[in-house]
Amino acid sequence: MSDEGRLVAGRYRLVERIGQGGMGTVWRAQDEVLDRQVALKRLHAHPHLAHDELATLYERTRREARSAGRIAHPHVVVVHDVVDDEGLPCIVMEYVPSVTLADLLKGGRTLPPEEAARIGLGMIAALRAAHAADVLHRDVKPGNVLLAAEGRVVLTDFGIALTTGTSTLTKTGEMVGSIDYMAPERMRGRTPGPASDLWALGATLYQAVEGRPPFRKDTAVETAYAIAVDPLPPMKQAGALEPLIDALLVKEPGERPNAEQTERALRIVRDGGPAAVTVSTAMVRAWHGSGSKNGLGDGYGDGEAAGTAAAGATRLAPEPPTPTRADADPGRAGGGRRGRGGKRRRPVRVAVAVTVVAAAVAGGLYYVTQRDGRDGAQASGSATPSYTPPPVPQGFHLVSDKGLGVSFPVPDGWTAVKTTSEQVSYTDKTRLVELTIGTVEPAGPNPMAHFKSIEANTKVNYSTYRKLRMEKTSFRGLPAAVWEFTFQGRARAFRAIDLGFGQEGGREYDLYLSAPDARWDTYRPVFDKVRAGFTTTAS
């Protein structure tokens, strides 16, 4: 017998069934009190559950739905009411004429990275609003992303999946939601948090650009195992989104970017441009090794402070498009994004190196960042308030960056090419030489550990990398590390030096210079002069 036309709770007239899944059936209904269309989700009966289990399930459903009803945001489906129908909870929501992202991706279809980033921006805005209200989604997936008129992106089913879904595994009630988008910590029995929703966002973005969920296997159990332990399958079509997706899908929740960082990176990718790629990778470097726990309310207003890594990252080859680049060899740029043998580049930062080489070269900005934040040799920097820098060298001028809180000498004629809240870069007229100053808070215990982690991945992912030295040092009384290396650009060999230093828990600074190896003797003194003249504005 059809339920069409039936009145629920004396108010909602069922008009048309518009969806059905493991948790329940969704109807388009008419609210006869307010004369408006609504979406009514009626939960399925669960005859396999005992009476007390059902009572708990339904009560938690009502409570979660009421919590979700507190969220008022244009990217969140509004929850209007929670009612009972023949003993089954019904969630009454805003009716949004739309198609789902799952509909759009059927049959392995994909989206351009920029469009996936646009949709992701709507999703992350919804998640930020929910997390601010202490509501976790727990079932972020393409099927819960509504794509409405005029480009509106709406996330639905907030706070409901945990308590109303049926398990996709073997034990009823043990785990709910859609297995393909469940974070590793859920597979391990840990309590989910905001970072779990962000992992699901990463899995959704992966499917949007690659055409399949990242860890899908033949069975639910195999999929769960892959999510918990397998390395992320390489991406082929993610473009500038790859560093962000890679960071979101890290196994440990504390190493993922937080919601604010994710939103910034998505906006950069959506807006496009080669410079945008480098900025997003710089963010990724800062995310990893952060130790940020991404707890509710944690990290949503602290800029890039989630990472203990320095913001200025190692760049493998800034070689922009110039008339002399006809001899460039782009074949090196895309070389192995991931090591063979299934080994994942440890906390993803280093992947940035290869990723950016590949993605940025396409945009004409051969700029690979791959560090988590420190730079070898003695950068100037944080330092002691008593430090007095030498006079500005001849042929240099002093620049100050209020956002970074630093001052340092720059050669005359060099221009700023990239400026963000975390770093500033300068290049010479040839655009083959790059100087970058970066900072991030809080600083880690010692930049050396970051360098080693990044280098381990670099060896796997960037075959032309060659270490010259990496060693602990100190800089103006602060823990520091210096790292020098070479790598092959599209048309020539490059050499770089990176110095990172800072006080643990405070601010970490990063000084980096790369230049053609054949002219290293000419440009290495630039680094030394910048280091010597570097001061913080508090110094």
Secondary structure in CASP SS format (residue, H / E / C, confidence):
PFRMAT SS
TARGET T0000
AUTHOR 0000-0000-0000
METHOD secondary structure of the structure
MODEL  1
M C 1.00
S C 1.00
D C 1.00
E C 1.00
G C 1.00
R C 1.00
L E 1.00
V E 1.00
A C 1.00
G C 1.00
R C 1.00
Y E 1.00
R E 1.00
L E 1.00
V E 1.00
E E 1.00
R E 1.00
I E 1.00
G E 1.00
Q E 1.00
G C 1.00
G C 1.00
M C 1.00
G E 1.00
T E 1.00
V E 1.00
W E 1.00
R E 1.00
A E 1.00
Q E 1.00
D E 1.00
E C 1.00
V C 1.00
L C 1.00
D C 1.00
R E 1.00
Q E 1.00
V E 1.00
A E 1.00
L E 1.00
K E 1.00
R E 1.00
L E 1.00
H C 1.00
A C 1.00
H C 1.00
P C 1.00
H C 1.00
L C 1.00
A C 1.00
H H 1.00
D H 1.00
E H 1.00
L H 1.00
A H 1.00
T H 1.00
L H 1.00
Y H 1.00
E H 1.00
R H 1.00
T H 1.00
R H 1.00
R H 1.00
E H 1.00
A H 1.00
R H 1.00
S H 1.00
A H 1.00
G C 1.00
R C 1.00
I C 1.00
A C 1.00
H C 1.00
P C 1.00
H C 1.00
V E 1.00
V C 1.00
V C 1.00
V E 1.00
H E 1.00
D E 1.00
V E 1.00
V E 1.00
D E 1.00
D E 1.00
E C 1.00
G C 1.00
L E 1.00
P E 1.00
C E 1.00
I E 1.00
V E 1.00
M E 1.00
E E 1.00
Y C 1.00
V C 1.00
P C 1.00
S E 1.00
V E 1.00
T E 1.00
L H 1.00
A H 1.00
D H 1.00
L H 1.00
L C 1.00
K H 1.00
G H 1.00
G H 1.00
R C 1.00
T C 1.00
L C 1.00
P C 1.00
P H 1.00
E H 1.00
E H 1.00
A H 1.00
A H 1.00
R H 1.00
I H 1.00
G H 1.00
L H 1.00
G H 1.00
M H 1.00
I H 1.00
A H 1.00
A H 1.00
L H 1.00
R H 1.00
A H 1.00
A H 1.00
H H 1.00
A H 1.00
A C 1.00
D C 1.00
V C 1.00
L C 1.00
H C 1.00
R C 1.00
D C 1.00
V C 1.00
K C 1.00
P H 1.00
G H 1.00
N H 1.00
V E 1.00
L E 1.00
L E 1.00
A E 1.00
A H 1.00
E H 1.00
G H 1.00
R C 1.00
V E 1.00
V E 1.00
L E 1.00
T C 1.00
D C 1.00
F C 1.00
G C 1.00
I C 1.00
A H 1.00
L H 1.00
T H 1.00
T H 1.00
G C 1.00
T C 1.00
S C 1.00
T C 1.00
L C 1.00
T C 1.00
K C 1.00
T C 1.00
G C 1.00
E C 1.00
M C 1.00
V C 1.00
G C 1.00
S C 1.00
I H 1.00
D H 1.00
Y H 1.00
M C 1.00
A C 1.00
P H 1.00
E H 1.00
R H 1.00
M H 1.00
R C 1.00
G C 1.00
R C 1.00
T C 1.00
P C 1.00
G C 1.00
P H 1.00
A H 1.00
S H 1.00
D H 1.00
L H 1.00
W H 1.00
A H 1.00
L H 1.00
G H 1.00
A H 1.00
T H 1.00
L H 1.00
Y H 1.00
Q H 1.00
A H 1.00
V H 1.00
E H 1.00
G C 1.00
R C 1.00
P C 1.00
P C 1.00
F C 1.00
R C 1.00
K C 1.00
D C 1.00
T C 1.00
A H 1.00
V H 1.00
E H 1.00
T H 1.00
A H 1.00
Y H 1.00
A H 1.00
I H 1.00
A H 1.00
V H 1.00
D C 1.00
P C 1.00
L C 1.00
P C 1.00
P C 1.00
M C 1.00
K C 1.00
Q C 1.00
A C 1.00
G H 1.00
A H 1.00
L H 1.00
E H 1.00
P H 1.00
L H 1.00
I H 1.00
D H 1.00
A H 1.00
L H 1.00
L C 1.00
V C 1.00
K C 1.00
E C 1.00
P H 1.00
G H 1.00
E H 1.00
R C 1.00
P C 1.00
N C 1.00
A H 1.00
E H 1.00
Q H 1.00
T H 1.00
E H 1.00
R H 1.00
A H 1.00
L H 1.00
R H 1.00
I H 1.00
V H 1.00
R H 1.00
D H 1.00
G C 1.00
G C 1.00
P H 1.00
A H 1.00
A H 1.00
V H 1.00
T H 1.00
V H 1.00
S H 1.00
T H 1.00
A H 1.00
M H 1.00
V H 1.00
R H 1.00
A H 1.00
W H 1.00
H C 1.00
G C 1.00
S C 1.00
G C 1.00
S C 1.00
K C 1.00
N C 1.00
G C 1.00
L C 1.00
G C 1.00
D C 1.00
G C 1.00
Y C 1.00
G C 1.00
D C 1.00
G C 1.00
E C 1.00
A C 1.00
A C 1.00
G C 1.00
T C 1.00
A C 1.00
A C 1.00
A C 1.00
G C 1.00
A C 1.00
T C 1.00
R E 1.00
L E 1.00
A E 1.00
P E 1.00
E E 1.00
P C 1.00
P C 1.00
T C 1.00
P H 1.00
T H 1.00
R H 1.00
A H 1.00
D H 1.00
A C 1.00
D C 1.00
P H 1.00
G H 1.00
R H 1.00
A C 1.00
G C 1.00
G C 1.00
G C 1.00
R C 1.00
R C 1.00
G C 1.00
R H 1.00
G H 1.00
G H 1.00
K C 1.00
R C 1.00
R C 1.00
R C 1.00
P C 1.00
V C 1.00
R C 1.00
V C 1.00
A H 1.00
V H 1.00
A H 1.00
V H 1.00
T H 1.00
V H 1.00
V H 1.00
A H 1.00
A H 1.00
A H 1.00
V H 1.00
A H 1.00
G C 1.00
G C 1.00
L C 1.00
Y E 1.00
Y E 1.00
V E 1.00
T E 1.00
Q C 1.00
R C 1.00
D C 1.00
G C 1.00
R C 1.00
D C 1.00
G C 1.00
A C 1.00
Q C 1.00
A C 1.00
S C 1.00
G E 1.00
S C 1.00
A C 1.00
T C 1.00
P C 1.00
S C 1.00
Y C 1.00
T C 1.00
P C 1.00
P C 1.00
P C 1.00
V C 1.00
P C 1.00
Q C 1.00
G C 1.00
F E 1.00
H E 1.00
L E 1.00
V E 1.00
S E 1.00
D E 1.00
K C 1.00
G C 1.00
L C 1.00
G C 1.00
V E 1.00
S E 1.00
F E 1.00
P E 1.00
V E 1.00
P E 1.00
D C 1.00
G C 1.00
W C 1.00
T E 1.00
A E 1.00
V E 1.00
K E 1.00
T E 1.00
T C 1.00
S C 1.00
E C 1.00
Q E 1.00
V E 1.00
S E 1.00
Y E 1.00
T E 1.00
D C 1.00
K C 1.00
T C 1.00
R C 1.00
L C 1.00
V C 1.00
E E 1.00
L E 1.00
T E 1.00
I E 1.00
G E 1.00
T E 1.00
V E 1.00
E C 1.00
P C 1.00
A E 1.00
G C 1.00
P C 1.00
N C 1.00
P H 1.00
M H 1.00
A H 1.00
H H 1.00
F H 1.00
K H 1.00
S H 1.00
I H 1.00
E H 1.00
A H 1.00
N H 1.00
T H 1.00
K H 1.00
V H 1.00
N H 1.00
Y C 1.00
S C 1.00
T C 1.00
Y C 1.00
R E 1.00
K E 1.00
L E 1.00
R E 1.00
M E 1.00
E E 1.00
K E 1.00
T E 1.00
S E 1.00
F E 1.00
R C 1.00
G C 1.00
L E 1.00
P E 1.00
A E 1.00
A E 1.00
V E 1.00
W E 1.00
E E 1.00
F E 1.00
T E 1.00
F E 1.00
Q E 1.00
G C 1.00
R C 1.00
A C 1.00
R C 1.00
A E 1.00
F E 1.00
R E 1.00
A E 1.00
I E 1.00
D E 1.00
L E 1.00
G E 1.00
F E 1.00
G E 1.00
Q C 1.00
E E 1.00
G C 1.00
G C 1.00
R C 1.00
E E 1.00
Y E 1.00
D E 1.00
L E 1.00
Y E 1.00
L E 1.00
S E 1.00
A E 1.00
P E 1.00
D H 1.00
A H 1.00
R H 1.00
W H 1.00
D H 1.00
T H 1.00
Y H 1.00
R H 1.00
P H 1.00
V H 1.00
F H 1.00
D H 1.00
K H 1.00
V H 1.00
R H 1.00
A H 1.00
G H 1.00
F C 1.00
T E 1.00
T E 1.00
T C 1.00
A C 1.00
S C 1.00
END
